Amino acid sequence: MTSENTQADQIHVDLEVDASGLKCPLPILRAKKALAQLQSGQVLKVITTDTHAVRDFQAFSRQTGNALLAQHELGEQVVHLLSRR
């Protein structure tokens, strides 16, 4: 995970989900629902505050085949960028 925004700022985001304040498994469920709306190759941005979300999104990416492009911290929030497979 990186705290630098430079790489992530260059990625075009097609859809954003704010899952701040939600605990596992709700951020993952929101992401799964949002990814279903996207076409292959499009990018989803998910904002979370759950401390377990970093590992949860890494596991979700491995299990589903959706690429985890970046994860970075913004204060108490973590931004996850996923590309639909």
mmCIF file as gemmi writes it, N, C-alpha and C atoms, coordinates in Angstrom:
data_model
loop_
_atom_site.group_PDB
_atom_site.id
_atom_site.type_symbol
_atom_site.label_atom_id
_atom_site.label_alt_id
_atom_site.label_comp_id
_atom_site.label_asym_id
_atom_site.label_entity_id
_atom_site.label_seq_id
_atom_site.pdbx_PDB_ins_code
_atom_site.Cartn_x
_atom_site.Cartn_y
_atom_site.Cartn_z
_atom_site.occupancy
_atom_site.B_iso_or_equiv
_atom_site.pdbx_formal_charge
_atom_site.auth_seq_id
_atom_site.auth_asym_id
_atom_site.pdbx_PDB_model_num
ATOM 1 N N . MET Axp A 1 ? 0.852 -1.176 0 1 0 ? 1 A 1
ATOM 2 C CA . MET Axp A 1 ? 0 0 0 1 0 ? 1 A 1
ATOM 3 C C . MET Axp A 1 ? 0.888 1.226 0 1 0 ? 1 A 1
ATOM 4 N N . THR Axp A 2 ? 0.472 2.232 -0.712 1 0 ? 2 A 1
ATOM 5 C CA . THR Axp A 2 ? 1.265 3.444 -0.797 1 0 ? 2 A 1
ATOM 6 C C . THR Axp A 2 ? 0.471 4.642 -0.292 1 0 ? 2 A 1
ATOM 7 N N . SER Axp A 3 ? 1.146 5.577 0.314 1 0 ? 3 A 1
ATOM 8 C CA . SER Axp A 3 ? 0.482 6.798 0.754 1 0 ? 3 A 1
ATOM 9 C C . SER Axp A 3 ? 0.622 7.896 -0.29 1 0 ? 3 A 1
ATOM 10 N N . GLU Axp A 4 ? 1.365 7.626 -1.354 1 0 ? 4 A 1
ATOM 11 C CA . GLU Axp A 4 ? 1.503 8.595 -2.432 1 0 ? 4 A 1
ATOM 12 C C . GLU Axp A 4 ? 0.318 8.477 -3.371 1 0 ? 4 A 1
ATOM 13 N N . ASN Axp A 5 ? -0.168 9.617 -3.821 1 0 ? 5 A 1
ATOM 14 C CA . ASN Axp A 5 ? -1.328 9.64 -4.694 1 0 ? 5 A 1
ATOM 15 C C . ASN Axp A 5 ? -0.95 9.742 -6.164 1 0 ? 5 A 1
ATOM 16 N N . THR Axp A 6 ? 0.31 9.924 -6.485 1 0 ? 6 A 1
ATOM 17 C CA . THR Axp A 6 ? 0.696 10.234 -7.854 1 0 ? 6 A 1
ATOM 18 C C . THR Axp A 6 ? 0.251 9.175 -8.851 1 0 ? 6 A 1
ATOM 19 N N . GLN Axp A 7 ? 0.514 7.92 -8.585 1 0 ? 7 A 1
ATOM 20 C CA . GLN Axp A 7 ? 0.126 6.858 -9.512 1 0 ? 7 A 1
ATOM 21 C C . GLN Axp A 7 ? -1.39 6.729 -9.571 1 0 ? 7 A 1
ATOM 22 N N . ALA Axp A 8 ? -2.034 6.725 -8.428 1 0 ? 8 A 1
ATOM 23 C CA . ALA Axp A 8 ? -3.48 6.555 -8.38 1 0 ? 8 A 1
ATOM 24 C C . ALA Axp A 8 ? -4.208 7.737 -9.008 1 0 ? 8 A 1
ATOM 25 N N . ASP Axp A 9 ? -3.636 8.93 -8.908 1 0 ? 9 A 1
ATOM 26 C CA . ASP Axp A 9 ? -4.272 10.115 -9.486 1 0 ? 9 A 1
ATOM 27 C C . ASP Axp A 9 ? -4.308 10.052 -11.003 1 0 ? 9 A 1
ATOM 28 N N . GLN Axp A 10 ? -3.448 9.269 -11.606 1 0 ? 10 A 1
ATOM 29 C CA . GLN Axp A 10 ? -3.39 9.176 -13.055 1 0 ? 10 A 1
ATOM 30 C C . GLN Axp A 10 ? -4.356 8.137 -13.612 1 0 ? 10 A 1
ATOM 31 N N . ILE Axp A 11 ? -5.031 7.401 -12.762 1 0 ? 11 A 1
ATOM 32 C CA . ILE Axp A 11 ? -5.951 6.347 -13.196 1 0 ? 11 A 1
ATOM 33 C C . ILE Axp A 11 ? -7.353 6.926 -13.354 1 0 ? 11 A 1
ATOM 34 N N . HIS Axp A 12 ? -7.947 6.722 -14.518 1 0 ? 12 A 1
ATOM 35 C CA . HIS Axp A 12 ? -9.314 7.178 -14.768 1 0 ? 12 A 1
ATOM 36 C C . HIS Axp A 12 ? -10.292 6.292 -13.992 1 0 ? 12 A 1
ATOM 37 N N . VAL Axp A 13 ? -11.152 6.904 -13.199 1 0 ? 13 A 1
ATOM 38 C CA . VAL Axp A 13 ? -12.139 6.18 -12.4 1 0 ? 13 A 1
ATOM 39 C C . VAL Axp A 13 ? -13.503 6.28 -13.078 1 0 ? 13 A 1
ATOM 40 N N . ASP Axp A 14 ? -14.146 5.135 -13.294 1 0 ? 14 A 1
ATOM 41 C CA . ASP Axp A 14 ? -15.455 5.103 -13.95 1 0 ? 14 A 1
ATOM 42 C C . ASP Axp A 14 ? -16.614 5.153 -12.969 1 0 ? 14 A 1
ATOM 43 N N . LEU Axp A 15 ? -16.401 4.645 -11.754 1 0 ? 15 A 1
ATOM 44 C CA . LEU Axp A 15 ? -17.463 4.613 -10.755 1 0 ? 15 A 1
ATOM 45 C C . LEU Axp A 15 ? -16.819 4.684 -9.378 1 0 ? 15 A 1
ATOM 46 N N . GLU Axp A 16 ? -17.471 5.405 -8.452 1 0 ? 16 A 1
ATOM 47 C CA . GLU Axp A 16 ? -16.949 5.555 -7.096 1 0 ? 16 A 1
ATOM 48 C C . GLU Axp A 16 ? -17.989 5.117 -6.081 1 0 ? 16 A 1
ATOM 49 N N . VAL Axp A 17 ? -17.521 4.385 -5.061 1 0 ? 17 A 1
ATOM 50 C CA . VAL Axp A 17 ? -18.379 3.946 -3.961 1 0 ? 17 A 1
ATOM 51 C C . VAL Axp A 17 ? -17.748 4.42 -2.659 1 0 ? 17 A 1
ATOM 52 N N . ASP Axp A 18 ? -18.523 5.135 -1.855 1 0 ? 18 A 1
ATOM 53 C CA . ASP Axp A 18 ? -18.04 5.574 -0.549 1 0 ? 18 A 1
ATOM 54 C C . ASP Axp A 18 ? -18.591 4.617 0.498 1 0 ? 18 A 1
ATOM 55 N N . ALA Axp A 19 ? -17.729 3.744 1.003 1 0 ? 19 A 1
ATOM 56 C CA . ALA Axp A 19 ? -18.123 2.774 2.025 1 0 ? 19 A 1
ATOM 57 C C . ALA Axp A 19 ? -17.574 3.178 3.389 1 0 ? 19 A 1
ATOM 58 N N . SER Axp A 20 ? -17.325 4.452 3.567 1 0 ? 20 A 1
ATOM 59 C CA . SER Axp A 20 ? -16.826 4.966 4.844 1 0 ? 20 A 1
ATOM 60 C C . SER Axp A 20 ? -17.818 4.654 5.951 1 0 ? 20 A 1
ATOM 61 N N . GLY Axp A 21 ? -17.295 4.214 7.091 1 0 ? 21 A 1
ATOM 62 C CA . GLY Axp A 21 ? -18.143 3.913 8.236 1 0 ? 21 A 1
ATOM 63 C C . GLY Axp A 21 ? -18.741 2.52 8.224 1 0 ? 21 A 1
ATOM 64 N N . LEU Axp A 22 ? -18.595 1.802 7.12 1 0 ? 22 A 1
ATOM 65 C CA . LEU Axp A 22 ? -19.14 0.444 7.026 1 0 ? 22 A 1
ATOM 66 C C . LEU Axp A 22 ? -18.086 -0.572 7.429 1 0 ? 22 A 1
ATOM 67 N N . LYS Axp A 23 ? -18.521 -1.613 8.115 1 0 ? 23 A 1
ATOM 68 C CA . LYS Axp A 23 ? -17.622 -2.686 8.545 1 0 ? 23 A 1
ATOM 69 C C . LYS Axp A 23 ? -17.776 -3.884 7.623 1 0 ? 23 A 1
ATOM 70 N N . CYS Axp A 24 ? -16.747 -4.714 7.595 1 0 ? 24 A 1
ATOM 71 C CA . CYS Axp A 24 ? -16.74 -5.946 6.825 1 0 ? 24 A 1
ATOM 72 C C . CYS Axp A 24 ? -17.989 -6.772 7.156 1 0 ? 24 A 1
ATOM 73 N N . PRO Axp A 25 ? -18.672 -7.325 6.181 1 0 ? 25 A 1
ATOM 74 C CA . PRO Axp A 25 ? -18.301 -7.442 4.774 1 0 ? 25 A 1
ATOM 75 C C . PRO Axp A 25 ? -18.944 -6.396 3.87 1 0 ? 25 A 1
ATOM 76 N N . LEU Axp A 26 ? -19.573 -5.369 4.437 1 0 ? 26 A 1
ATOM 77 C CA . LEU Axp A 26 ? -20.324 -4.414 3.625 1 0 ? 26 A 1
ATOM 78 C C . LEU Axp A 26 ? -19.497 -3.687 2.558 1 0 ? 26 A 1
ATOM 79 N N . PRO Axp A 27 ? -18.264 -3.222 2.827 1 0 ? 27 A 1
ATOM 80 C CA . PRO Axp A 27 ? -17.513 -2.582 1.742 1 0 ? 27 A 1
ATOM 81 C C . PRO Axp A 27 ? -17.27 -3.516 0.554 1 0 ? 27 A 1
ATOM 82 N N . ILE Axp A 28 ? -16.98 -4.77 0.837 1 0 ? 28 A 1
ATOM 83 C CA . ILE Axp A 28 ? -16.767 -5.749 -0.246 1 0 ? 28 A 1
ATOM 84 C C . ILE Axp A 28 ? -18.067 -5.983 -1.014 1 0 ? 28 A 1
ATOM 85 N N . LEU Axp A 29 ? -19.171 -6.105 -0.303 1 0 ? 29 A 1
ATOM 86 C CA . LEU Axp A 29 ? -20.463 -6.318 -0.972 1 0 ? 29 A 1
ATOM 87 C C . LEU Axp A 29 ? -20.834 -5.131 -1.848 1 0 ? 29 A 1
ATOM 88 N N . ARG Axp A 30 ? -20.578 -3.923 -1.365 1 0 ? 30 A 1
ATOM 89 C CA . ARG Axp A 30 ? -20.841 -2.721 -2.174 1 0 ? 30 A 1
ATOM 90 C C . ARG Axp A 30 ? -19.955 -2.707 -3.42 1 0 ? 30 A 1
ATOM 91 N N . ALA Axp A 31 ? -18.701 -3.102 -3.256 1 0 ? 31 A 1
ATOM 92 C CA . ALA Axp A 31 ? -17.773 -3.147 -4.385 1 0 ? 31 A 1
ATOM 93 C C . ALA Axp A 31 ? -18.217 -4.18 -5.408 1 0 ? 31 A 1
ATOM 94 N N . LYS Axp A 32 ? -18.631 -5.342 -4.937 1 0 ? 32 A 1
ATOM 95 C CA . LYS Axp A 32 ? -19.074 -6.407 -5.836 1 0 ? 32 A 1
ATOM 96 C C . LYS Axp A 32 ? -20.277 -5.952 -6.662 1 0 ? 32 A 1
ATOM 97 N N . LYS Axp A 33 ? -21.224 -5.285 -6.009 1 0 ? 33 A 1
ATOM 98 C CA . LYS Axp A 33 ? -22.412 -4.78 -6.701 1 0 ? 33 A 1
ATOM 99 C C . LYS Axp A 33 ? -22.029 -3.711 -7.731 1 0 ? 33 A 1
ATOM 100 N N . ALA Axp A 34 ? -21.128 -2.83 -7.367 1 0 ? 34 A 1
ATOM 101 C CA . ALA Axp A 34 ? -20.696 -1.765 -8.272 1 0 ? 34 A 1
ATOM 102 C C . ALA Axp A 34 ? -19.925 -2.328 -9.467 1 0 ? 34 A 1
ATOM 103 N N . LEU Axp A 35 ? -19.054 -3.308 -9.224 1 0 ? 35 A 1
ATOM 104 C CA . LEU Axp A 35 ? -18.292 -3.916 -10.319 1 0 ? 35 A 1
ATOM 105 C C . LEU Axp A 35 ? -19.208 -4.565 -11.345 1 0 ? 35 A 1
ATOM 106 N N . ALA Axp A 36 ? -20.342 -5.073 -10.898 1 0 ? 36 A 1
ATOM 107 C CA . ALA Axp A 36 ? -21.295 -5.711 -11.814 1 0 ? 36 A 1
ATOM 108 C C . ALA Axp A 36 ? -21.885 -4.707 -12.804 1 0 ? 36 A 1
ATOM 109 N N . GLN Axp A 37 ? -21.825 -3.429 -12.476 1 0 ? 37 A 1
ATOM 110 C CA . GLN Axp A 37 ? -22.343 -2.374 -13.355 1 0 ? 37 A 1
ATOM 111 C C . GLN Axp A 37 ? -21.321 -1.929 -14.397 1 0 ? 37 A 1
ATOM 112 N N . LEU Axp A 38 ? -20.068 -2.321 -14.207 1 0 ? 38 A 1
ATOM 113 C CA . LEU Axp A 38 ? -18.989 -1.865 -15.08 1 0 ? 38 A 1
ATOM 114 C C . LEU Axp A 38 ? -18.689 -2.865 -16.19 1 0 ? 38 A 1
ATOM 115 N N . GLN Axp A 39 ? -18.085 -2.347 -17.246 1 0 ? 39 A 1
ATOM 116 C CA . GLN Axp A 39 ? -17.601 -3.18 -18.34 1 0 ? 39 A 1
ATOM 117 C C . GLN Axp A 39 ? -16.177 -3.627 -18.016 1 0 ? 39 A 1
ATOM 118 N N . SER Axp A 40 ? -15.719 -4.658 -18.685 1 0 ? 40 A 1
ATOM 119 C CA . SER Axp A 40 ? -14.362 -5.148 -18.493 1 0 ? 40 A 1
ATOM 120 C C . SER Axp A 40 ? -13.354 -4.024 -18.736 1 0 ? 40 A 1
ATOM 121 N N . GLY Axp A 41 ? -12.392 -3.885 -17.809 1 0 ? 41 A 1
ATOM 122 C CA . GLY Axp A 41 ? -11.365 -2.867 -17.934 1 0 ? 41 A 1
ATOM 123 C C . GLY Axp A 41 ? -11.703 -1.543 -17.275 1 0 ? 41 A 1
ATOM 124 N N . GLN Axp A 42 ? -12.975 -1.324 -16.93 1 0 ? 42 A 1
ATOM 125 C CA . GLN Axp A 42 ? -13.34 -0.089 -16.253 1 0 ? 42 A 1
ATOM 126 C C . GLN Axp A 42 ? -12.886 -0.144 -14.792 1 0 ? 42 A 1
ATOM 127 N N . VAL Axp A 43 ? -12.757 1.034 -14.178 1 0 ? 43 A 1
ATOM 128 C CA . VAL Axp A 43 ? -12.156 1.139 -12.846 1 0 ? 43 A 1
ATOM 129 C C . VAL Axp A 43 ? -13.164 1.617 -11.806 1 0 ? 43 A 1
ATOM 130 N N . LEU Axp A 44 ? -13.148 0.93 -10.669 1 0 ? 44 A 1
ATOM 131 C CA . LEU Axp A 44 ? -13.983 1.264 -9.521 1 0 ? 44 A 1
ATOM 132 C C . LEU Axp A 44 ? -13.094 1.806 -8.416 1 0 ? 44 A 1
ATOM 133 N N . LYS Axp A 45 ? -13.526 2.917 -7.829 1 0 ? 45 A 1
ATOM 134 C CA . LYS Axp A 45 ? -12.847 3.498 -6.672 1 0 ? 45 A 1
ATOM 135 C C . LYS Axp A 45 ? -13.724 3.259 -5.458 1 0 ? 45 A 1
ATOM 136 N N . VAL Axp A 46 ? -13.16 2.65 -4.421 1 0 ? 46 A 1
ATOM 137 C CA . VAL Axp A 46 ? -13.9 2.396 -3.186 1 0 ? 46 A 1
ATOM 138 C C . VAL Axp A 46 ? -13.164 3.079 -2.04 1 0 ? 46 A 1
ATOM 139 N N . ILE Axp A 47 ? -13.911 3.864 -1.26 1 0 ? 47 A 1
ATOM 140 C CA . ILE Axp A 47 ? -13.352 4.548 -0.101 1 0 ? 47 A 1
ATOM 141 C C . ILE Axp A 47 ? -13.844 3.824 1.148 1 0 ? 47 A 1
ATOM 142 N N . THR Axp A 48 ? -12.897 3.432 2.01 1 0 ? 48 A 1
ATOM 143 C CA . THR Axp A 48 ? -13.257 2.693 3.227 1 0 ? 48 A 1
ATOM 144 C C . THR Axp A 48 ? -12.587 3.315 4.454 1 0 ? 48 A 1
ATOM 145 N N . THR Axp A 49 ? -13.132 2.967 5.626 1 0 ? 49 A 1
ATOM 146 C CA . THR Axp A 49 ? -12.52 3.354 6.899 1 0 ? 49 A 1
ATOM 147 C C . THR Axp A 49 ? -12.281 2.133 7.791 1 0 ? 49 A 1
ATOM 148 N N . ASP Axp A 50 ? -12.795 0.983 7.396 1 0 ? 50 A 1
ATOM 149 C CA . ASP Axp A 50 ? -12.62 -0.254 8.168 1 0 ? 50 A 1
ATOM 150 C C . ASP Axp A 50 ? -11.138 -0.655 8.14 1 0 ? 50 A 1
ATOM 151 N N . THR Axp A 51 ? -10.572 -0.911 9.306 1 0 ? 51 A 1
ATOM 152 C CA . THR Axp A 51 ? -9.151 -1.249 9.391 1 0 ? 51 A 1
ATOM 153 C C . THR Axp A 51 ? -8.8 -2.557 8.675 1 0 ? 51 A 1
ATOM 154 N N . HIS Axp A 52 ? -9.768 -3.427 8.48 1 0 ? 52 A 1
ATOM 155 C CA . HIS Axp A 52 ? -9.523 -4.706 7.813 1 0 ? 52 A 1
ATOM 156 C C . HIS Axp A 52 ? -9.692 -4.626 6.3 1 0 ? 52 A 1
ATOM 157 N N . ALA Axp A 53 ? -10.131 -3.495 5.796 1 0 ? 53 A 1
ATOM 158 C CA . ALA Axp A 53 ? -10.465 -3.377 4.374 1 0 ? 53 A 1
ATOM 159 C C . ALA Axp A 53 ? -9.265 -3.592 3.461 1 0 ? 53 A 1
ATOM 160 N N . VAL Axp A 54 ? -8.069 -3.186 3.881 1 0 ? 54 A 1
ATOM 161 C CA . VAL Axp A 54 ? -6.896 -3.352 3.02 1 0 ? 54 A 1
ATOM 162 C C . VAL Axp A 54 ? -6.701 -4.827 2.688 1 0 ? 54 A 1
ATOM 163 N N . ARG Axp A 55 ? -6.673 -5.665 3.701 1 0 ? 55 A 1
ATOM 164 C CA . ARG Axp A 55 ? -6.508 -7.109 3.468 1 0 ? 55 A 1
ATOM 165 C C . ARG Axp A 55 ? -7.727 -7.709 2.771 1 0 ? 55 A 1
ATOM 166 N N . ASP Axp A 56 ? -8.915 -7.23 3.14 1 0 ? 56 A 1
ATOM 167 C CA . ASP Axp A 56 ? -10.143 -7.746 2.53 1 0 ? 56 A 1
ATOM 168 C C . ASP Axp A 56 ? -10.151 -7.511 1.021 1 0 ? 56 A 1
ATOM 169 N N . PHE Axp A 57 ? -9.75 -6.31 0.595 1 0 ? 57 A 1
ATOM 170 C CA . PHE Axp A 57 ? -9.761 -6.009 -0.84 1 0 ? 57 A 1
ATOM 171 C C . PHE Axp A 57 ? -8.655 -6.746 -1.576 1 0 ? 57 A 1
ATOM 172 N N . GLN Axp A 58 ? -7.534 -6.998 -0.908 1 0 ? 58 A 1
ATOM 173 C CA . GLN Axp A 58 ? -6.475 -7.807 -1.527 1 0 ? 58 A 1
ATOM 174 C C . GLN Axp A 58 ? -6.981 -9.225 -1.768 1 0 ? 58 A 1
ATOM 175 N N . ALA Axp A 59 ? -7.642 -9.798 -0.773 1 0 ? 59 A 1
ATOM 176 C CA . ALA Axp A 59 ? -8.192 -11.151 -0.909 1 0 ? 59 A 1
ATOM 177 C C . ALA Axp A 59 ? -9.311 -11.183 -1.944 1 0 ? 59 A 1
ATOM 178 N N . PHE Axp A 60 ? -10.169 -10.179 -1.937 1 0 ? 60 A 1
ATOM 179 C CA . PHE Axp A 60 ? -11.272 -10.09 -2.904 1 0 ? 60 A 1
ATOM 180 C C . PHE Axp A 60 ? -10.725 -10.065 -4.332 1 0 ? 60 A 1
ATOM 181 N N . SER Axp A 61 ? -9.676 -9.306 -4.548 1 0 ? 61 A 1
ATOM 182 C CA . SER Axp A 61 ? -9.062 -9.215 -5.866 1 0 ? 61 A 1
ATOM 183 C C . SER Axp A 61 ? -8.519 -10.571 -6.318 1 0 ? 61 A 1
ATOM 184 N N . ARG Axp A 62 ? -7.814 -11.252 -5.424 1 0 ? 62 A 1
ATOM 185 C CA . ARG Axp A 62 ? -7.265 -12.577 -5.763 1 0 ? 62 A 1
ATOM 186 C C . ARG Axp A 62 ? -8.376 -13.576 -6.076 1 0 ? 62 A 1
ATOM 187 N N . GLN Axp A 63 ? -9.444 -13.543 -5.285 1 0 ? 63 A 1
ATOM 188 C CA . GLN Axp A 63 ? -10.517 -14.526 -5.433 1 0 ? 63 A 1
ATOM 189 C C . GLN Axp A 63 ? -11.38 -14.282 -6.657 1 0 ? 63 A 1
ATOM 190 N N . THR Axp A 64 ? -11.548 -13.02 -7.053 1 0 ? 64 A 1
ATOM 191 C CA . THR Axp A 64 ? -12.468 -12.705 -8.147 1 0 ? 64 A 1
ATOM 192 C C . THR Axp A 64 ? -11.781 -12.461 -9.479 1 0 ? 64 A 1
ATOM 193 N N . GLY Axp A 65 ? -10.473 -12.208 -9.45 1 0 ? 65 A 1
ATOM 194 C CA . GLY Axp A 65 ? -9.763 -11.917 -10.694 1 0 ? 65 A 1
ATOM 195 C C . GLY Axp A 65 ? -9.855 -10.458 -11.117 1 0 ? 65 A 1
ATOM 196 N N . ASN Axp A 66 ? -10.519 -9.625 -10.331 1 0 ? 66 A 1
ATOM 197 C CA . ASN Axp A 66 ? -10.544 -8.189 -10.6 1 0 ? 66 A 1
ATOM 198 C C . ASN Axp A 66 ? -9.228 -7.603 -10.079 1 0 ? 66 A 1
ATOM 199 N N . ALA Axp A 67 ? -8.523 -6.866 -10.937 1 0 ? 67 A 1
ATOM 200 C CA . ALA Axp A 67 ? -7.203 -6.356 -10.582 1 0 ? 67 A 1
ATOM 201 C C . ALA Axp A 67 ? -7.29 -5.242 -9.551 1 0 ? 67 A 1
ATOM 202 N N . LEU Axp A 68 ? -6.483 -5.347 -8.504 1 0 ? 68 A 1
ATOM 203 C CA . LEU Axp A 68 ? -6.359 -4.286 -7.513 1 0 ? 68 A 1
ATOM 204 C C . LEU Axp A 68 ? -5.227 -3.381 -7.992 1 0 ? 68 A 1
ATOM 205 N N . LEU Axp A 69 ? -5.59 -2.235 -8.556 1 0 ? 69 A 1
ATOM 206 C CA . LEU Axp A 69 ? -4.619 -1.343 -9.179 1 0 ? 69 A 1
ATOM 207 C C . LEU Axp A 69 ? -3.822 -0.548 -8.16 1 0 ? 69 A 1
ATOM 208 N N . ALA Axp A 70 ? -4.478 -0.149 -7.066 1 0 ? 70 A 1
ATOM 209 C CA . ALA Axp A 70 ? -3.808 0.668 -6.053 1 0 ? 70 A 1
ATOM 210 C C . ALA Axp A 70 ? -4.618 0.677 -4.77 1 0 ? 70 A 1
ATOM 211 N N . GLN Axp A 71 ? -3.917 0.912 -3.678 1 0 ? 71 A 1
ATOM 212 C CA . GLN Axp A 71 ? -4.531 1.164 -2.373 1 0 ? 71 A 1
ATOM 213 C C . GLN Axp A 71 ? -3.701 2.264 -1.745 1 0 ? 71 A 1
ATOM 214 N N . HIS Axp A 72 ? -4.346 3.334 -1.315 1 0 ? 72 A 1
ATOM 215 C CA . HIS Axp A 72 ? -3.581 4.377 -0.643 1 0 ? 72 A 1
ATOM 216 C C . HIS Axp A 72 ? -4.402 5.03 0.454 1 0 ? 72 A 1
ATOM 217 N N . GLU Axp A 73 ? -3.684 5.494 1.461 1 0 ? 73 A 1
ATOM 218 C CA . GLU Axp A 73 ? -4.318 6.096 2.629 1 0 ? 73 A 1
ATOM 219 C C . GLU Axp A 73 ? -4.527 7.586 2.414 1 0 ? 73 A 1
ATOM 220 N N . LEU Axp A 74 ? -5.684 8.06 2.855 1 0 ? 74 A 1
ATOM 221 C CA . LEU Axp A 74 ? -5.994 9.491 2.881 1 0 ? 74 A 1
ATOM 222 C C . LEU Axp A 74 ? -6.501 9.789 4.281 1 0 ? 74 A 1
ATOM 223 N N . GLY Axp A 75 ? -5.598 10.067 5.193 1 0 ? 75 A 1
ATOM 224 C CA . GLY Axp A 75 ? -5.997 10.259 6.59 1 0 ? 75 A 1
ATOM 225 C C . GLY Axp A 75 ? -6.512 8.951 7.157 1 0 ? 75 A 1
ATOM 226 N N . GLU Axp A 76 ? -7.746 8.949 7.643 1 0 ? 76 A 1
ATOM 227 C CA . GLU Axp A 76 ? -8.338 7.731 8.204 1 0 ? 76 A 1
ATOM 228 C C . GLU Axp A 76 ? -9.026 6.876 7.147 1 0 ? 76 A 1
ATOM 229 N N . GLN Axp A 77 ? -9.071 7.37 5.921 1 0 ? 77 A 1
ATOM 230 C CA . GLN Axp A 77 ? -9.696 6.618 4.834 1 0 ? 77 A 1
ATOM 231 C C . GLN Axp A 77 ? -8.633 5.893 4.013 1 0 ? 77 A 1
ATOM 232 N N . VAL Axp A 78 ? -9.056 4.812 3.38 1 0 ? 78 A 1
ATOM 233 C CA . VAL Axp A 78 ? -8.207 4.108 2.421 1 0 ? 78 A 1
ATOM 234 C C . VAL Axp A 78 ? -8.969 4.062 1.106 1 0 ? 78 A 1
ATOM 235 N N . VAL Axp A 79 ? -8.281 4.396 0.026 1 0 ? 79 A 1
ATOM 236 C CA . VAL Axp A 79 ? -8.869 4.35 -1.307 1 0 ? 79 A 1
ATOM 237 C C . VAL Axp A 79 ? -8.348 3.099 -2.004 1 0 ? 79 A 1
ATOM 238 N N . HIS Axp A 80 ? -9.277 2.315 -2.556 1 0 ? 80 A 1
ATOM 239 C CA . HIS Axp A 80 ? -8.949 1.09 -3.282 1 0 ? 80 A 1
ATOM 240 C C . HIS Axp A 80 ? -9.392 1.293 -4.725 1 0 ? 80 A 1
ATOM 241 N N . LEU Axp A 81 ? -8.524 0.988 -5.683 1 0 ? 81 A 1
ATOM 242 C CA . LEU Axp A 81 ? -8.878 1.077 -7.089 1 0 ? 81 A 1
ATOM 243 C C . LEU Axp A 81 ? -8.85 -0.324 -7.685 1 0 ? 81 A 1
ATOM 244 N N . LEU Axp A 82 ? -9.994 -0.735 -8.209 1 0 ? 82 A 1
ATOM 245 C CA . LEU Axp A 82 ? -10.139 -2.065 -8.795 1 0 ? 82 A 1
ATOM 246 C C . LEU Axp A 82 ? -10.508 -1.951 -10.258 1 0 ? 82 A 1
ATOM 247 N N . SER Axp A 83 ? -9.931 -2.797 -11.078 1 0 ? 83 A 1
ATOM 248 C CA . SER Axp A 83 ? -10.279 -2.865 -12.496 1 0 ? 83 A 1
ATOM 249 C C . SER Axp A 83 ? -11.102 -4.123 -12.739 1 0 ? 83 A 1
ATOM 250 N N . ARG Axp A 84 ? -12.265 -3.943 -13.365 1 0 ? 84 A 1
ATOM 251 C CA . ARG Axp A 84 ? -13.132 -5.093 -13.633 1 0 ? 84 A 1
ATOM 252 C C . ARG Axp A 84 ? -12.486 -6.038 -14.622 1 0 ? 84 A 1
ATOM 253 N N . ARG Axp A 85 ? -12.527 -7.317 -14.313 1 0 ? 85 A 1
ATOM 254 C CA . ARG Axp A 85 ? -11.92 -8.331 -15.206 1 0 ? 85 A 1
ATOM 255 C C . ARG Axp A 85 ? -12.749 -8.505 -16.446 1 0 ? 85 A 1
